Each structure stands twice: as C-alpha cells, then as structure tokens.
C-alpha cells in the first residue's frame, strides 16, 4: 500500500500521510479519520488533505493496494 501512496504523493506533490487522509475522506462509507496527533504542524498538514482531489484511478489504486488484490 505504501508504494501506491508514494506514487500518488509524487503525482500530487503531497506527502503520503496527506494522501492517506484524502483517500479516507473520499471513501464511500463516509469514514471519519482520527489523526491521533495534537501537534499543530501535523494537523496543518492533514488539513491539506481537504484540497487533494483523487481521481477514480488513484482512489482505486490505493484500495487495491490495501486489499492486496484487484477490485472486481
């Protein structure tokens, strides 16, 4: 999964943590990410996830990587 996140991070110019949060925010189950950090610089980086727009191919690439198999 890290490889998929790294590839998309390189495409978007964001770091992998921001891409992971952006992916969760666009999950159809309407997940609510819990960051577990109170560091202002970490929270500011995560707010950037709101501005990341993952296309369907990118979103499904992360899903498939997380499941370790192609999505049917």
KEDREN-446446 format. One record per residue (C-alpha): residue number from 0; residue in three letters; x, y, z. Coordinates in pm, 1 decimal. Layout:
% KEDREN-446446
pt num=NUM residuo=ALA xx=X yy=Y zz=Z
...
% end
This chain:
% KEDREN-446446
pt num=0 residuo=UNK xx=0.0 yy=0.0 zz=0.0
pt num=1 residuo=UNK xx=288.9 yy=233.3 zz=76.3
pt num=2 residuo=UNK xx=406.0 yy=213.2 zz=-284.7
pt num=3 residuo=UNK xx=64.0 yy=320.6 zz=-414.9
pt num=4 residuo=UNK xx=56.0 yy=609.2 zz=-167.4
pt num=5 residuo=UNK xx=409.4 yy=714.0 zz=-264.6
pt num=6 residuo=UNK xx=325.5 yy=711.2 zz=-636.8
pt num=7 residuo=UNK xx=15.9 yy=925.1 zz=-588.8
pt num=8 residuo=UNK xx=200.4 yy=1154.0 zz=-348.2
pt num=9 residuo=UNK xx=463.1 yy=1210.0 zz=-617.8
pt num=10 residuo=UNK xx=188.8 yy=1288.8 zz=-871.8
pt num=11 residuo=UNK xx=14.5 yy=1538.5 zz=-645.0
pt num=12 residuo=UNK xx=310.5 yy=1689.7 zz=-460.5
pt num=13 residuo=UNK xx=166.9 yy=1590.6 zz=-121.5
pt num=14 residuo=UNK xx=316.4 yy=1358.3 zz=137.6
pt num=15 residuo=UNK xx=187.1 yy=1003.9 zz=183.7
pt num=16 residuo=UNK xx=9.4 yy=1077.9 zz=512.5
pt num=17 residuo=UNK xx=-189.3 yy=1354.0 zz=343.3
pt num=18 residuo=UNK xx=-279.1 yy=1120.2 zz=55.7
pt num=19 residuo=UNK xx=-393.4 yy=853.3 zz=301.6
pt num=20 residuo=UNK xx=-621.7 yy=1101.0 zz=476.9
pt num=21 residuo=UNK xx=-752.6 yy=1231.2 zz=141.9
pt num=22 residuo=UNK xx=-834.1 yy=871.0 zz=45.7
pt num=23 residuo=UNK xx=-1022.7 yy=812.5 zz=371.0
pt num=24 residuo=UNK xx=-1215.9 yy=1137.0 zz=331.0
pt num=25 residuo=UNK xx=-1340.5 yy=1023.1 zz=-9.8
pt num=26 residuo=UNK xx=-1436.0 yy=672.1 zz=99.2
pt num=27 residuo=UNK xx=-1798.4 yy=592.6 zz=10.8
pt num=28 residuo=UNK xx=-1861.7 yy=476.5 zz=369.5
pt num=29 residuo=UNK xx=-1805.2 yy=839.7 zz=474.2
pt num=30 residuo=UNK xx=-1532.8 yy=745.6 zz=720.2
pt num=31 residuo=UNK xx=-1414.1 yy=993.8 zz=980.2
pt num=32 residuo=UNK xx=-1035.4 yy=979.4 zz=1012.8
pt num=33 residuo=UNK xx=-890.3 yy=1002.4 zz=1362.7
pt num=34 residuo=UNK xx=-545.5 yy=1157.6 zz=1342.7
pt num=35 residuo=UNK xx=-416.4 yy=1089.3 zz=1691.5
pt num=36 residuo=UNK xx=-198.7 yy=1398.5 zz=1693.4
pt num=37 residuo=UNK xx=-229.4 yy=1734.4 zz=1860.8
pt num=38 residuo=UNK xx=85.1 yy=1879.1 zz=1703.4
pt num=39 residuo=UNK xx=-16.4 yy=2195.5 zz=1515.8
pt num=40 residuo=UNK xx=224.5 yy=2128.5 zz=1227.0
pt num=41 residuo=UNK xx=86.2 yy=1774.0 zz=1184.1
pt num=42 residuo=UNK xx=-273.8 yy=1896.5 zz=1194.5
pt num=43 residuo=UNK xx=-196.1 yy=2169.7 zz=940.5
pt num=44 residuo=UNK xx=-52.1 yy=1908.6 zz=704.2
pt num=45 residuo=UNK xx=-363.8 yy=1697.1 zz=739.2
pt num=46 residuo=UNK xx=-592.0 yy=1991.2 zz=660.7
pt num=47 residuo=UNK xx=-423.3 yy=1992.8 zz=318.6
pt num=48 residuo=UNK xx=-594.5 yy=1658.2 zz=253.4
pt num=49 residuo=UNK xx=-918.3 yy=1851.2 zz=204.5
pt num=50 residuo=UNK xx=-767.7 yy=2008.9 zz=-108.0
pt num=51 residuo=UNK xx=-638.8 yy=1684.9 zz=-260.9
pt num=52 residuo=UNK xx=-861.1 yy=1555.9 zz=-538.6
pt num=53 residuo=UNK xx=-801.6 yy=1189.7 zz=-612.1
pt num=54 residuo=UNK xx=-938.5 yy=1067.9 zz=-942.5
pt num=55 residuo=UNK xx=-1108.9 yy=727.8 zz=-957.5
pt num=56 residuo=UNK xx=-797.1 yy=552.5 zz=-1083.4
pt num=57 residuo=UNK xx=-588.5 yy=688.3 zz=-798.4
pt num=58 residuo=UNK xx=-855.3 yy=607.7 zz=-538.7
pt num=59 residuo=UNK xx=-896.3 yy=250.1 zz=-662.8
pt num=60 residuo=UNK xx=-518.2 yy=201.3 zz=-687.2
pt num=61 residuo=UNK xx=-498.3 yy=268.3 zz=-314.0
pt num=62 residuo=UNK xx=-797.4 yy=42.7 zz=-245.0
pt num=63 residuo=UNK xx=-647.0 yy=-244.4 zz=-444.1
pt num=64 residuo=UNK xx=-310.3 yy=-197.2 zz=-273.9
pt num=65 residuo=UNK xx=-475.6 yy=-201.3 zz=68.1
pt num=66 residuo=UNK xx=-661.3 yy=-523.2 zz=-11.2
pt num=67 residuo=UNK xx=-368.9 yy=-683.3 zz=-189.6
pt num=68 residuo=UNK xx=-582.3 yy=-780.9 zz=-487.8
pt num=69 residuo=UNK xx=-758.7 yy=-625.5 zz=-786.2
pt num=70 residuo=UNK xx=-1106.2 yy=-489.6 zz=-722.2
pt num=71 residuo=UNK xx=-1357.0 yy=-682.5 zz=-935.6
% end
